[in-house]
Amino acid sequence: MNANPLAHGHGVHAEVGDQIVVGGPTVGTPGRDGEVIALHHEDGTPPYDVRWSDTGRTSVFFPGPDAHVRHLHDEPGTPRHEERPSGAVASC
């Protein structure tokens, strides 16, 4: 499965606590990651408030094609978030 939902034309969706991973600007340059700490839209679409792990700073982030969301609540051994309200878009 491709980790980048933009590669197939799908919208990006995240929840608070998910991880944003951004590729490096050039080959061989490390990327960065951060935690989604707030949503601007109830359906989980961008932009997101992200706390970056390399600086500890928070910024409003609009994901580009080099970014993807790691849904940490979907990984084995990680507790699931509370259920979404009725009508909310599921993140896959």
N, C-alpha and C positions, 0 to 999 in steps of 0.2 A: 504494500500500500504506500502511495506517495504521501509524505508527511506535509507537503505544501498544498493546501486546498485550492489555492489560486491557480495551480497548474492545470486543473480540470474545469476551471470556470466556476467553482463553488465559492460561496461567500465565506468569509472568515467569521468564526464565532468563538467567543471565549467566555469564561466565568471567572469571577474573583477567585484567585488562588492558582489559576492556570499559569503556565510559563510561556513567555514569548521568547523565541530563539531567532536571532537575526544573523545571517551569514556575513562573513567579513567582506569589506569593500573590494578586496583583490585576492587572488589566489595566494594562499600561504599566510594571509592575515587573519588572525582569530576574529570570530564574530563576538556577539555579546548576547546575554540573556537577562531577563528580568521577570518579576512577578506582577501579574495583573492585580492591582489593588483596588480599582474602581472601574465601573462601566459607565458609559455615557448614554447607552441605549439598553432598555430592558431586554431586548432580544439577543444581546451579546455581540452585536456588530460593532465595528470600530467607530470612533477611536477609543482607546483605553488609557487609563492612568497606569503607568508601569514604573515600578521601582527597580532600577537597574542594579544587577549584582556587582558590577565592576566599580561603580561610584557611590551606590547607596542613594543616588538622587532619583527624584520622581519627575516624570514628564508625561505629557499627552503624546500618545503614539498612534500613528496611522500606519498599519502594516503595508509594506511593499511586497514585491514578488520574491524577495530574498528572505522573507519572514514566515514563520509558521508557529502554530500554537501547540504546545504539549499539554494535553488535558490530563493533568496529574491525577485527578479523581478517577480516571478510567484505567490507571495502571494497577496491576495486581498488588495487593497489600496496602493500598492507599485508601483511606476512608472516603466514601462518596459524600458529595455535598448534599444539602437538603434538596428535596424534590422541587422542580421548577413549578411555578404557578401554571394553571391551565392556560393553554394557548401559547405558551412560550416556545421558541424554536429550540430544538435539541441540538447540541453541538456534537459533531462526529468527526 
